[in-house]
Amino acid sequence: LIFVLLFTAVQIGINDHTFINNEYTRLGLAKQMGMSNAELVNSCVQLIDYMQGDADSIDIYVTVNGEKTLMFDQAQEVEHMKDVRTLFLTCKQYRDMALLALLVLFLLAAVLTFRDALGTIAKGYVWGAFLMFLIIGFVGTWAALDFSSFWTAFHQALFWNELWLFDPAASRMINMLPEGFFSDCALRIASTFVGAMLALLVASGLARQFTKA
């Protein structure tokens, strides 16, 4: 259940185009890169669509300093996004399988003994949420104190190569996705995730009271 909540929070966070537009407006990256803010947002959305399996490639043409060009023209950018896409779609598959298993187990428990099952699930979630909040506290503190080292460790843990290490002088992808963008996005995802977990904690408390009544 916690994994389902986390991955769903990620999906909600990365698909908020208003947030993406506001971030690029605030950071002022479009002017630095010689292109319009709308094209920068569209380029980011193209990456997200590709990552989620909704686009066949990351190819998108933009106007940079008055010249029409391919936004992502480095082979390394293409290969890295293939890795990101594989990772994302694998996690999505696990999330869907976890959700299905969750529903099946809950229905089975409800058929066998609803009141006891509800209390057991609520108690289990409380303990699971407690452990997850400890992890969030550790990771959140690390990210707040030194996001750069956290972000590096995050990539080293998830990727089996060094394609994520871009040259800022050659790659538009790294320039359009600075650490500030990712830190704000991570904070937004974490807020959604924690909010959902707290809501379920309240629901779990009510469920335990119901089973005791």
C-alpha positions in Angstrom: 0.0 0.0 0.0 2.8 2.4 0.9 4.6 1.7 -2.4 1.3 2.3 -4.3 1.0 5.7 -2.5 4.6 6.6 -3.2 4.5 5.8 -6.9 1.2 7.4 -7.4 2.5 10.6 -5.7 5.4 10.6 -8.2 2.9 10.3 -11.1 0.8 13.2 -9.8 3.9 15.4 -9.2 5.5 14.9 -12.6 2.3 15.4 -14.6 1.5 18.8 -13.1 2.2 21.0 -16.1 1.2 24.1 -14.2 3.9 23.4 -11.6 6.5 22.8 -14.4 5.6 26.1 -16.1 5.8 28.0 -12.8 9.2 26.4 -12.0 10.7 27.4 -15.3 9.3 30.9 -15.0 10.7 31.2 -11.5 14.1 29.8 -12.4 14.4 31.9 -15.6 16.1 29.1 -17.5 14.5 29.8 -20.9 16.3 33.1 -21.3 19.6 31.6 -20.2 19.2 28.9 -22.9 18.1 31.2 -25.6 14.6 29.8 -26.1 11.0 30.5 -25.0 9.5 29.3 -21.7 6.7 27.5 -23.6 9.3 25.5 -25.6 11.2 24.6 -22.5 8.0 23.4 -20.8 7.0 21.4 -23.9 10.5 19.8 -24.0 10.1 18.7 -20.3 6.7 17.3 -21.0 8.1 15.4 -24.0 10.7 13.7 -21.6 7.9 12.9 -19.1 5.6 11.4 -21.8 8.5 9.3 -23.2 9.4 8.1 -19.7 5.8 7.1 -19.0 5.5 5.3 -22.4 3.2 7.9 -23.9 5.7 9.0 -26.6 8.0 7.0 -28.9 11.0 9.2 -28.5 12.4 12.3 -26.9 12.7 14.1 -30.2 11.3 17.6 -30.2 12.3 20.7 -32.2 12.8 24.1 -30.6 14.1 27.5 -31.6 17.4 28.3 -29.9 18.8 31.8 -30.5 16.6 32.1 -33.6 17.6 28.8 -35.1 15.4 25.7 -35.4 17.1 22.7 -33.9 16.6 19.3 -32.2 16.3 19.9 -28.4 18.1 16.8 -27.3 20.8 16.1 -29.9 23.3 14.1 -27.7 23.3 10.3 -28.0 24.0 10.2 -24.2 20.7 12.0 -23.6 18.8 9.4 -25.6 20.4 6.4 -23.9 20.0 7.8 -20.4 16.3 8.4 -21.1 15.9 4.8 -22.2 17.3 3.8 -18.8 14.9 6.2 -17.0 11.9 4.8 -19.1 12.8 1.2 -18.2 13.1 2.1 -14.5 9.8 4.0 -14.5 7.8 1.5 -16.4 9.2 -1.4 -14.2 8.1 0.5 -11.1 4.7 1.2 -12.6 4.3 -2.5 -13.3 5.2 -3.3 -9.7 2.8 -0.7 -8.4 0.0 -2.1 -10.5 0.7 -5.7 -9.3 0.9 -4.4 -5.7 -2.5 -2.7 -6.1 -4.0 -5.8 -7.5 -2.6 -8.0 -4.7 -3.8 -5.5 -2.2 -7.4 -5.6 -3.5 -7.4 -9.4 -3.7 -6.1 -9.8 -0.1 -8.5 -7.2 1.3 -11.5 -8.8 -0.4 -10.4 -12.3 0.8 -9.9 -11.0 4.4 -13.3 -9.2 4.2 -15.0 -12.4 3.2 -13.4 -14.5 5.9 -13.7 -12.1 8.8 -14.3 -8.4 8.1 -14.0 -6.8 11.5 -10.8 -8.7 12.5 -9.2 -8.2 9.1 -9.9 -4.4 9.2 -8.3 -4.1 12.5 -5.3 -6.2 11.5 -4.8 -4.2 8.3 -5.1 -0.9 10.2 -2.5 -2.0 12.8 -0.1 -3.2 10.1 -0.4 0.1 8.3 0.3 2.1 11.4 3.6 0.2 12.0 4.5 0.4 8.3 3.8 4.1 8.2 5.9 4.6 11.4 8.8 2.9 9.7 8.3 4.9 6.5 8.2 8.2 8.4 11.5 7.4 10.0 12.9 6.8 6.5 11.4 10.0 5.2 12.8 11.9 8.1 16.3 10.6 7.4 16.2 11.1 3.6 14.4 14.4 4.0 17.0 15.7 6.4 19.8 14.5 4.1 18.2 16.2 1.1 17.6 19.4 2.9 21.2 19.7 4.2 23.0 18.5 1.0 20.7 17.9 -1.9 23.7 17.5 -4.3 25.1 14.5 -2.5 21.6 13.0 -2.0 20.9 13.4 -5.7 24.2 11.8 -6.6 23.6 8.8 -4.3 20.1 8.5 -5.7 21.4 8.1 -9.2 24.2 5.8 -8.2 21.6 3.5 -6.5 19.2 3.4 -9.4 21.4 3.4 -12.5 24.0 0.8 -13.5 26.1 3.2 -15.7 27.3 6.8 -15.7 25.1 8.0 -18.6 23.4 10.4 -16.1 26.7 12.4 -15.8 26.2 15.1 -18.4 28.5 17.8 -19.6 26.7 21.2 -19.1 28.6 22.6 -22.0 27.1 20.1 -24.4 23.8 18.9 -23.0 20.6 20.9 -23.0 19.0 18.2 -20.9 21.2 18.9 -17.8 20.8 22.7 -18.3 17.0 22.5 -18.4 16.9 20.2 -15.3 19.0 21.7 -12.6 19.1 20.5 -9.0 16.8 23.4 -8.0 14.1 22.0 -10.3 14.4 18.5 -9.0 14.5 19.5 -5.3 11.3 21.5 -5.8 9.7 18.5 -7.6 10.9 16.1 -4.9 9.4 18.4 -2.2 6.1 18.5 -4.0 6.0 14.7 -4.4 7.0 14.2 -0.8 4.2 16.5 0.4 1.6 14.6 -1.6 2.9 11.3 -0.4 3.0 12.3 3.3 -0.4 13.9 3.0 -1.9 10.6 1.7 -0.1 8.6 4.4 -1.4 10.9 7.2 -5.0 10.6 5.8 -4.7 6.8 5.9 -3.3 7.0 9.4 -6.5 8.8 10.5 -8.6 6.2 8.6 -6.6 3.4 10.3 -7.3 4.9 13.7 -11.0 5.1 13.0 -10.9 1.5 11.7 -9.3 0.2 14.9 -11.9 2.0 17.0 -14.6 0.4 14.8 -13.2 -3.1 15.5 -13.1 -2.4 19.2 -16.7 -1.2 19.3 
